[in-house]
Amino acid sequence: GADRAALDAVTIGAASHHLRVPARWAFPLPLALPSVHAAGLMCTGGAVWSQLVQRRLPRSLKVAVVGDGAAGELAARMAVALGFETYTMSLGASDAPASDAADAADAAGTSPIRGVRESLDTSNDEHLRLHGGSFDVLLCTSSQEHLTLSPALGFLKRGGALFLAGMHAKGLTLEPRVVQDRRLQLVGSAAPSRKEMLSMRSFTAKHRL
């Protein structure tokens, strides 16, 4: 009896205990991956995985994850597990407030995420001096309403790339001249194939991400 025109938790099935769908829409789960965790991988997880895997990037790449919260942590853990030299990066005062634990880690220049080399701040001159022009990829998962990436461009190598993964920002600010002069790429995430989704689930289960 629900109003099918209303996209709420009842009509879309998010609150259902059982939901029947065509088999081609469903994915078998590895035994080690609980369904409650697998559900969270369907959105940002797929976007991050496609960015890091579809292009067959060399494992020696230096990658910075721009974004906090669960999406940013998942992206950083995936990048580490895939063998990339991984950092996290905040956009200075424009970033959302971090947790106390993350604040303490940032103050020490370390990261609370295992395997991540360091947490960088684009407003920190010392971080820019040490890491400017050294990153191959900035992987953006930020959920800010308006994302200003201009402060992060100086960290990218000439010919580096900005990968957007599962973002919902209404606005994005870049400096076109810097993008053109340094031949930077702005790459949106393609929808992962069924094979890639299955591969991602097996990988996340194996590495306990």
N, C-alpha and C positions, 0 to 999 in steps of 0.2 A: 504493500500500500504506500510505499515511499514515493515521493515526487522524483521521477527519474531525470528531471531537468536540473535537479539540485546536485551539484558535485560536492557532496559532503562525505563524511567518513562511512556512512551507511550505504549510500547509493553506489559508491565506487568500490565497495568491498573491503576497505581498509580495516573495518571493525569486524569482519566476518571470521568465523572459525573454519568455515569450509567455503570454497569457491571453485566452481567448475569452469574450466577454460579449455580451448582446443590444445591438443598435445604440443603443437608446434610453438605455442606461447610459453611452455613450461620448461624448466631446466632441472635435471636430476642433480641432487646435491651430494657432494662427498660426505661420507659418514662423519668425518671430523668437523664439518661445518654446520653448526646449528642454523635452523631456518630463520631465527630471529636476527642472526648476524648476516645471513645471506641476503635477506631482504634489503638491508642497507647498502649492499654492493650494487644493486640494480641501477642506481642513478649515477652518483658521482664516481663510484668505483669503476663502472664501465667506461666512463669518459676518460678517467685518468689512465686506465689500462690501455685504451686504444692509443692515447698520445705517446705512451712510453714503449709500446710494443709494435704498433703497426709500421713504424718507420725503420724498424730494425736498427736502432741506435747502438753505436759501439759502447761497450761497458765502461770505457775510460772517461765518458762524458762527465762534466761537472754541472750538476743540476741544483737549482735553488727552488724550493717550493714557497710560493707566495700565497698565504692564506692560513687562517687559524681554524680552530674548532675540529670537529671530527673529520671533515673532508680534507683539511690540510694535514692532519696527522696520518690519515690513511694514505694520502699521496706520498708523504715522506717515507712511511714504512715500506710502501711498494717500491719506491725508487731505491731504497737501501737494499731491499731483498733482491732486486734485479741487478745489483752490482754497480750502480752509479755512485759517484762521489757526491754525496747529498748534503745540502745545507737547507736551513729554513730562513726565510727573509720576511721582515716586517717593513711596512711602508712608512715608518716614522709615526708622526702624530695622526696620520690618516687611517691607521689601522684601528680595528675594534679593540677595546680593552682586553688584555690577556688575564689569565688566571694568576693567582699569587705565585703558584709554582713556576709558571712560565715566566713571570716577571723576574723571579729570583734567578732563573736559569739565564735569561737574557742579560741580566746585570753582570753575571759571571762570564758571559760570552759562550756559554755552553748550551746544549739543547737537552730537554727532558726526554727526547725520543732516542731510543737506543740506535746507534749506528749513524746518526746524523752528526756531521763533523762540527758544526758550529751554527749558532743563531745569529744572523746578521740584521742590521738595522740600516735602512737606506739613508737615514739622517745622520749617521755616525761617520764622520770624516775619516776616522782610522780604519773602519771597515771598508770604505771605498778605496782608501790608499792601498790596503793589503789585497783586496779582491777585485778592484776595478778592472773591467775588460777581460775577466778570466772565466766567466760562465758561458757554457755552450747553450744552456736552456734555462729559461725561467718558466716554471710550471705553475699556472695561476688557478687557484681554486677558491679565491676570496668570495665571500658572500656579501660584501659591502654593496650598498645601493648605488654608489658611484665610485668607480675604481680609477685612481690616478697612478698610472704606471711610469710616468716620466722620471721620477726619482730613481727607479730601478734600472733604467736603460744603460747607465754608466757601468753597470756590473757585467753587461753582456759583451762577449767578443764581437769583433766585426764579423758579420754573417751569422750571428747567433739568432736564436728563435724564442718567441714568446708563445707558449702553448696555453690555450684557454681550455679548461676542463670542467664541465658541469657548472659553469658560472651563471648567475641570474642577475648580474648588475644591470641597471637601467642605463648607465652611462660609463664610458671609458675615455680617459684622457691620455693622449700620447703626444709627443713632439714629432710631427711628420718629418721635419728636416733631419732630426737625429736618426729616425728610422731609415730614411733614404740614404743619408751620407754613410751610415754604418752597415747598410744593406741588411737590416734586421728583418726577420720574418714574423708575421702574426698568423698563427695557425689555430683554427677552430678544431674541435674534436669531432671525428666522424663516428657514427653509431657503430658499436662493435658488432661483429657477426655472431651468430649462434656459437660457432666454433670458438671464437675468442672469449665469449662469455663463459663457456664451459672451462676453457683453459684458465681464465682468471679465477674462477671458483676453486679449481684444483690447486692453483698456485697459492691463493690466500689461505686455504685450509692447511696445505703443507707447511707454510711458513708462519702459521698462526697469527695472521694479520687482523 
